[in-house]
Amino acid sequence: MNAYINLFTYAQQFYGRKFSDEFSFSMFYSIPPYHDLIFSDATRGLRVVDSDKRWFDAYLGPNFMRARRITDCHAGASSLQISAFGSLLLAVVGALYWPRNIL
């Protein structure tokens, strides 16, 4: 985490200009017709968030977190286990009833 904080702090010192010319790079400005390429063009600067406030759920709010839990990729995992069991059962039943002497 500290490595990323240092990276963005130093990058902001060198490339945090609000306006760019033809030969320079700016983190907070996009050359028209583009906009918001790296950060929003309205960004004025980056700041370090206190370590006790670095949890995304505090910013997203309870409604978003509830929606995330509902649509989480693991929500259907129990049906996959039943499906795998059903497939195994179907294979066993098929093997038992498959005609052995086809002439």
C-alpha atoms as a printed R data frame, in Angstrom:
    type eleno elety resid chain resno       x       y       z
1   ATOM     1    CA   MET     A     1   0.000   0.000   0.000
2   ATOM     2    CA   ASN     A     2   2.804   2.403   0.888
3   ATOM     3    CA   ALA     A     3   4.499   1.726  -2.441
4   ATOM     4    CA   TYR     A     4   1.364   2.847  -4.311
5   ATOM     5    CA   ILE     A     5   0.974   5.902  -2.100
6   ATOM     6    CA   ASN     A     6   4.588   6.880  -2.800
7   ATOM     7    CA   LEU     A     7   4.198   6.202  -6.515
8   ATOM     8    CA   PHE     A     8   1.173   8.487  -6.855
9   ATOM     9    CA   THR     A     9   2.687  11.146  -4.595
10  ATOM    10    CA   TYR     A    10   5.828  11.384  -6.736
11  ATOM    11    CA   ALA     A    11   3.847  11.153  -9.961
12  ATOM    12    CA   GLN     A    12   1.685  14.046  -8.821
13  ATOM    13    CA   GLN     A    13   4.775  16.138  -8.080
14  ATOM    14    CA   PHE     A    14   6.116  15.653 -11.604
15  ATOM    15    CA   TYR     A    15   2.946  15.229 -13.678
16  ATOM    16    CA   GLY     A    16   0.265  16.931 -11.632
17  ATOM    17    CA   ARG     A    17   0.067  19.977 -13.864
18  ATOM    18    CA   LYS     A    18  -3.452  21.012 -14.702
19  ATOM    19    CA   PHE     A    19  -2.564  21.970 -18.262
20  ATOM    20    CA   SER     A    20  -0.386  20.190 -20.757
21  ATOM    21    CA   ASP     A    21   1.548  21.266 -23.777
22  ATOM    22    CA   GLU     A    22   2.615  19.241 -26.784
23  ATOM    23    CA   PHE     A    23   5.722  17.805 -25.096
24  ATOM    24    CA   SER     A    24   4.539  17.160 -21.539
25  ATOM    25    CA   PHE     A    25   2.263  14.782 -19.716
26  ATOM    26    CA   SER     A    26  -0.421  15.704 -17.215
27  ATOM    27    CA   MET     A    27  -2.277  13.307 -14.926
28  ATOM    28    CA   PHE     A    28  -5.217  15.678 -14.497
29  ATOM    29    CA   TYR     A    29  -5.689  16.985 -18.024
30  ATOM    30    CA   SER     A    30  -6.697  15.237 -21.228
31  ATOM    31    CA   ILE     A    31  -6.015  16.718 -24.641
32  ATOM    32    CA   PRO     A    32  -9.277  17.392 -26.535
33  ATOM    33    CA   PRO     A    33 -11.264  15.641 -27.922
34  ATOM    34    CA   TYR     A    34 -10.544  13.195 -25.081
35  ATOM    35    CA   HIS     A    35 -11.487  13.644 -21.442
36  ATOM    36    CA   ASP     A    36 -10.950  11.891 -18.113
37  ATOM    37    CA   LEU     A    37  -8.269   9.540 -19.448
38  ATOM    38    CA   ILE     A    38  -6.450   8.733 -16.192
39  ATOM    39    CA   PHE     A    39  -8.247  10.843 -13.595
40  ATOM    40    CA   SER     A    40 -11.211  13.117 -13.999
41  ATOM    41    CA   ASP     A    41 -10.206  16.364 -15.666
42  ATOM    42    CA   ALA     A    42 -11.833  18.132 -12.705
43  ATOM    43    CA   THR     A    43  -9.275  16.584 -10.325
44  ATOM    44    CA   ARG     A    44  -7.173  19.191  -8.556
45  ATOM    45    CA   GLY     A    45  -4.874  16.797  -6.721
46  ATOM    46    CA   LEU     A    46  -4.550  13.515  -4.874
47  ATOM    47    CA   ARG     A    47  -4.423  13.130  -1.120
48  ATOM    48    CA   VAL     A    48  -3.599  10.227   1.170
49  ATOM    49    CA   VAL     A    49  -6.638   8.656   2.824
50  ATOM    50    CA   ASP     A    50  -6.184   7.818   6.505
51  ATOM    51    CA   SER     A    51  -5.499   4.122   7.046
52  ATOM    52    CA   ASP     A    52  -8.640   3.660   9.156
53  ATOM    53    CA   LYS     A    53 -10.781   4.984   6.274
54  ATOM    54    CA   ARG     A    54  -9.423   2.816   3.461
55  ATOM    55    CA   TRP     A    55 -12.406   0.458   3.294
56  ATOM    56    CA   PHE     A    56 -14.436   0.890   0.114
57  ATOM    57    CA   ASP     A    57 -17.731  -0.063   1.767
58  ATOM    58    CA   ALA     A    58 -17.599   3.123   3.853
59  ATOM    59    CA   TYR     A    59 -17.708   5.186   0.651
60  ATOM    60    CA   LEU     A    60 -20.112   3.067  -1.384
61  ATOM    61    CA   GLY     A    61 -22.803   2.867   1.263
62  ATOM    62    CA   PRO     A    62 -25.130   0.115   2.530
63  ATOM    63    CA   ASN     A    63 -27.435   0.030  -0.516
64  ATOM    64    CA   PHE     A    64 -24.558  -0.620  -2.901
65  ATOM    65    CA   MET     A    65 -23.055  -3.253  -0.603
66  ATOM    66    CA   ARG     A    66 -26.427  -5.040  -0.376
67  ATOM    67    CA   ALA     A    67 -26.735  -5.033  -4.181
68  ATOM    68    CA   ARG     A    68 -23.173  -6.349  -4.420
69  ATOM    69    CA   ARG     A    69 -23.941  -9.235  -2.076
70  ATOM    70    CA   ILE     A    70 -27.047 -10.115  -4.077
71  ATOM    71    CA   THR     A    71 -25.203 -10.162  -7.394
72  ATOM    72    CA   ASP     A    72 -21.933 -11.608  -6.085
73  ATOM    73    CA   CYS     A    73 -20.358 -14.221  -8.346
74  ATOM    74    CA   HIS     A    74 -20.521 -16.780  -5.542
75  ATOM    75    CA   ALA     A    75 -24.293 -16.424  -5.185
76  ATOM    76    CA   GLY     A    76 -24.951 -19.332  -7.560
77  ATOM    77    CA   ALA     A    77 -22.261 -21.649  -6.185
78  ATOM    78    CA   SER     A    78 -24.743 -23.895  -4.352
79  ATOM    79    CA   SER     A    79 -26.667 -24.528  -7.574
80  ATOM    80    CA   LEU     A    80 -23.396 -25.498  -9.265
81  ATOM    81    CA   GLN     A    81 -22.795 -28.133  -6.606
82  ATOM    82    CA   ILE     A    82 -26.295 -29.536  -7.117
83  ATOM    83    CA   SER     A    83 -25.745 -29.458 -10.854
84  ATOM    84    CA   ALA     A    84 -22.479 -31.382 -10.501
85  ATOM    85    CA   PHE     A    85 -24.222 -33.925  -8.277
86  ATOM    86    CA   GLY     A    86 -27.058 -34.181 -10.799
87  ATOM    87    CA   SER     A    87 -24.576 -34.786 -13.585
88  ATOM    88    CA   LEU     A    88 -22.890 -37.539 -11.607
89  ATOM    89    CA   LEU     A    89 -26.249 -39.141 -10.825
90  ATOM    90    CA   LEU     A    90 -27.250 -38.982 -14.487
91  ATOM    91    CA   ALA     A    91 -23.966 -40.633 -15.507
92  ATOM    92    CA   VAL     A    92 -24.444 -43.477 -13.018
93  ATOM    93    CA   VAL     A    93 -28.055 -44.072 -14.042
94  ATOM    94    CA   GLY     A    94 -27.080 -43.934 -17.706
95  ATOM    95    CA   ALA     A    95 -24.309 -46.462 -17.146
96  ATOM    96    CA   LEU     A    96 -26.684 -48.838 -15.382
97  ATOM    97    CA   TYR     A    97 -29.355 -48.728 -18.064
98  ATOM    98    CA   TRP     A    98 -27.202 -48.398 -21.171
99  ATOM    99    CA   PRO     A    99 -27.667 -51.440 -23.434
100 ATOM   100    CA   ARG     A   100 -24.605 -53.627 -23.152
101 ATOM   101    CA   ASN     A   101 -25.143 -55.945 -26.118
102 ATOM   102    CA   ILE     A   102 -25.910 -53.936 -29.196
103 ATOM   103    CA   LEU     A   103 -25.800 -56.197 -32.231
